[in-house]
Amino acid sequence: MEEKMEEDRKFYDNMRPRKETVREEPKSSEAAVTAEGKKKKKKKKMKLLMIPLVLLLLAGIGGALYFTGVLNPWIAKYTMLLSVEAREASVEQKEAELESTEKTMERQQSELDQREADLKQQEEQLQQQQSEQMSFQEYQAALSQEDLAALKQVSGIYSKMTPKTAADVITQMSDQNRAAMILYDMSSTSAAAIMDAMTPEQAVLLTGIMTQ
């Protein structure tokens, strides 16, 4: 009986799941860490040493290609591109200078035109002042035969207008001697009718000019 119980106990013991023991990995020792650091430093130094060697190698290859003439087409093409860009920049600069010169010339021409207009206006004002200072007889004597003929023709045209219309036009003239000359060349009947359509002040002014 006891032997059977012992066998049953062993059987159940074998049927139970066994716990696996987890082995902990041994921690890295300080010596291992130091060795790993030295190894990394060594690799870094090797990389730094390789950079100058690679540069020297590239320089040697470039020199060899240059002296053998392999790079000549590329160099010529690059030089031509630089020359074209330089010419384009020069053309753009000249165009900008021309545009600036044109604007300056336009401004100067505008100033000249304005000066000519001012001089012409001053000349007309001076002629008007001189005309106003002259007596009616002096004004008549200063006129050329062409001017006298033109004034007589204008006088004939105005005499055919209505007195009111002719009066409005004559009184608006800036040269009072010229206005008086037009009336002077009319018949007394036409001149009287036109002056009657003027204001008394205007009629007196023109009458005074003609009697100077």
C-alpha positions as CSV (number, residue, x, y, z in Angstrom):
1,M,0.0,0.0,0.0
2,E,2.7,2.4,0.9
3,E,4.6,1.6,-2.2
4,K,1.5,2.4,-4.3
5,M,1.1,5.7,-2.6
6,E,4.7,6.5,-3.2
7,E,4.3,5.7,-6.9
8,D,1.2,7.9,-7.1
9,R,3.0,10.8,-5.5
10,K,5.9,10.5,-8.0
11,F,3.4,10.2,-10.9
12,Y,1.7,13.5,-9.8
13,D,5.0,15.1,-9.2
14,N,6.0,14.3,-12.7
15,M,2.7,15.7,-14.1
16,R,3.1,19.1,-12.4
17,P,4.6,21.8,-14.6
18,R,8.1,22.7,-13.7
19,K,9.2,26.3,-13.2
20,E,12.0,27.3,-15.5
21,T,14.7,29.2,-13.8
22,V,15.5,32.4,-15.6
23,R,19.1,33.1,-15.8
24,E,20.2,36.7,-15.4
25,E,22.8,37.9,-17.7
26,P,25.8,39.1,-16.0
27,K,26.1,42.9,-16.0
28,S,28.8,44.4,-18.1
29,S,31.7,45.1,-16.1
30,E,33.5,48.5,-16.1
31,A,36.4,47.1,-18.0
32,A,34.1,46.0,-20.8
33,V,32.6,49.5,-21.0
34,T,36.0,51.1,-21.1
35,A,37.1,48.8,-23.9
36,E,34.0,49.6,-25.9
37,G,34.7,53.3,-25.6
38,K,38.2,52.9,-26.7
39,K,37.0,50.9,-29.7
40,K,34.6,53.7,-30.7
41,K,37.3,56.4,-30.4
42,K,39.6,54.3,-32.5
43,K,37.0,54.0,-35.3
44,K,36.4,57.8,-35.1
45,K,40.1,58.5,-35.5
46,M,40.3,56.2,-38.5
47,K,37.4,58.1,-40.1
48,L,39.1,61.4,-39.5
49,L,42.3,60.0,-41.0
50,M,40.4,58.8,-44.1
51,I,39.0,62.2,-45.0
52,P,42.4,63.8,-46.0
53,L,43.3,60.7,-47.9
54,V,40.0,60.8,-49.8
55,L,40.5,64.5,-50.6
56,L,44.1,63.9,-51.8
57,L,42.8,61.0,-53.9
58,L,40.1,63.2,-55.5
59,A,42.7,66.0,-56.1
60,G,45.0,63.6,-57.8
61,I,42.2,62.3,-60.0
62,G,41.2,65.9,-60.9
63,G,44.8,66.8,-61.7
64,A,45.2,63.8,-63.8
65,L,42.0,64.5,-65.8
66,Y,43.0,68.2,-66.2
67,F,46.5,67.5,-67.5
68,T,45.3,64.7,-69.8
69,G,42.8,67.1,-71.4
70,V,39.7,65.1,-70.4
71,L,38.2,68.1,-68.6
72,N,39.0,70.6,-71.4
73,P,35.6,70.4,-73.0
74,W,33.8,70.9,-69.7
75,I,36.1,73.7,-68.8
76,A,35.5,75.4,-72.1
77,K,31.8,75.0,-71.8
78,Y,31.8,76.4,-68.3
79,T,34.0,79.3,-69.4
80,M,31.6,80.0,-72.3
81,L,28.6,80.1,-70.0
82,L,30.4,82.5,-67.7
83,S,31.2,84.7,-70.7
84,V,27.6,84.7,-71.9
85,E,26.3,85.6,-68.5
86,A,28.8,88.4,-68.2
87,R,27.7,89.8,-71.7
88,E,24.1,89.5,-70.7
89,A,24.8,91.4,-67.5
90,S,26.7,94.1,-69.5
91,V,23.8,94.4,-72.0
92,E,21.3,94.8,-69.1
93,Q,23.4,97.4,-67.5
94,K,23.7,99.4,-70.8
95,E,19.9,99.1,-71.3
96,A,19.4,100.5,-67.9
97,E,21.8,103.4,-68.5
98,L,20.1,104.2,-71.9
99,E,16.7,104.2,-70.2
100,S,18.0,106.5,-67.6
101,T,19.6,108.8,-70.2
102,E,16.3,108.9,-72.2
103,K,14.4,109.9,-69.1
104,T,16.9,112.6,-68.4
105,M,16.6,113.9,-72.0
106,E,12.8,113.8,-71.9
107,R,12.9,115.8,-68.6
108,Q,15.4,118.3,-70.1
109,Q,13.3,118.7,-73.3
110,S,10.2,119.3,-71.1
111,E,12.0,122.0,-69.2
112,L,13.2,123.6,-72.5
113,D,9.6,123.6,-73.8
114,Q,8.4,125.2,-70.7
115,R,11.1,127.9,-70.9
116,E,10.2,128.6,-74.5
117,A,6.5,128.9,-73.5
118,D,7.5,131.3,-70.7
119,L,9.7,133.4,-72.9
120,K,7.0,133.6,-75.6
121,Q,4.4,134.7,-73.0
122,Q,6.9,137.3,-71.6
123,E,7.5,138.5,-75.1
124,E,3.8,138.9,-75.8
125,Q,3.3,140.7,-72.5
126,L,6.2,143.0,-73.3
127,Q,4.8,143.8,-76.8
128,Q,1.4,144.5,-75.2
129,Q,2.9,146.8,-72.7
130,Q,4.8,148.6,-75.4
131,S,1.7,148.8,-77.5
132,E,-0.3,150.3,-74.5
133,Q,2.4,152.9,-74.0
134,M,2.4,154.0,-77.6
135,S,0.0,156.6,-78.9
136,F,-2.6,155.6,-81.4
137,Q,-0.6,157.5,-84.2
138,E,2.6,155.7,-83.2
139,Y,0.8,152.4,-83.2
140,Q,-0.5,153.1,-86.7
141,A,3.0,154.2,-87.9
142,A,4.6,151.0,-86.5
143,L,2.2,148.7,-88.5
144,S,3.4,147.2,-91.7
145,Q,1.4,147.4,-94.9
146,E,0.4,143.7,-94.5
147,D,-0.8,144.4,-90.9
148,L,-2.8,147.4,-92.1
149,A,-4.4,145.4,-94.9
150,A,-5.3,142.5,-92.5
151,L,-6.8,144.9,-90.0
152,K,-8.9,146.6,-92.7
153,Q,-10.2,143.1,-93.8
154,V,-11.1,142.2,-90.1
155,S,-12.8,145.6,-89.8
156,G,-14.9,144.9,-92.8
157,I,-15.9,141.5,-91.4
158,Y,-16.9,142.9,-88.0
159,S,-18.9,145.7,-89.6
160,K,-21.1,143.0,-91.1
161,M,-21.9,141.5,-87.7
162,T,-24.6,142.6,-85.4
163,P,-23.4,145.5,-83.3
164,K,-23.8,143.4,-80.1
165,T,-21.7,140.5,-81.4
166,A,-19.0,142.7,-82.8
167,A,-18.9,144.7,-79.5
168,D,-18.5,141.6,-77.4
169,V,-15.6,140.3,-79.6
170,I,-13.8,143.7,-79.8
171,T,-14.0,144.4,-76.1
172,Q,-12.4,141.0,-75.3
173,M,-9.2,141.8,-77.3
174,S,-6.1,142.1,-75.1
175,D,-4.6,144.7,-77.4
176,Q,-6.7,147.8,-77.0
177,N,-4.8,149.7,-79.8
178,R,-5.7,146.8,-82.2
179,A,-9.4,147.0,-81.1
180,A,-9.4,150.7,-81.7
181,M,-7.7,150.3,-85.1
182,I,-10.5,147.9,-86.2
183,L,-13.2,150.5,-85.2
184,Y,-11.1,153.3,-86.8
185,D,-11.2,151.5,-90.2
186,M,-15.0,151.1,-90.1
187,S,-17.5,153.6,-91.4
188,S,-18.7,156.0,-88.8
189,T,-22.2,154.5,-88.8
190,S,-20.9,150.9,-88.2
191,A,-18.4,152.1,-85.5
192,A,-21.1,154.1,-83.7
193,A,-23.6,151.2,-83.7
194,I,-20.9,148.8,-82.3
195,M,-19.8,151.3,-79.6
196,D,-23.4,151.9,-78.7
197,A,-23.7,148.2,-77.8
198,M,-20.6,148.4,-75.5
199,T,-20.7,149.5,-71.9
200,P,-20.0,153.2,-71.4
201,E,-16.6,152.5,-69.8
202,Q,-15.5,150.4,-72.8
203,A,-16.7,153.0,-75.3
204,V,-14.9,155.8,-73.5
205,L,-11.7,153.7,-73.3
206,L,-11.6,153.0,-77.1
207,T,-12.6,156.6,-78.0
208,G,-9.8,157.9,-75.8
209,I,-7.3,155.6,-77.6
210,M,-8.4,156.8,-81.1
211,T,-8.1,160.4,-80.1
212,Q,-4.6,160.2,-78.6
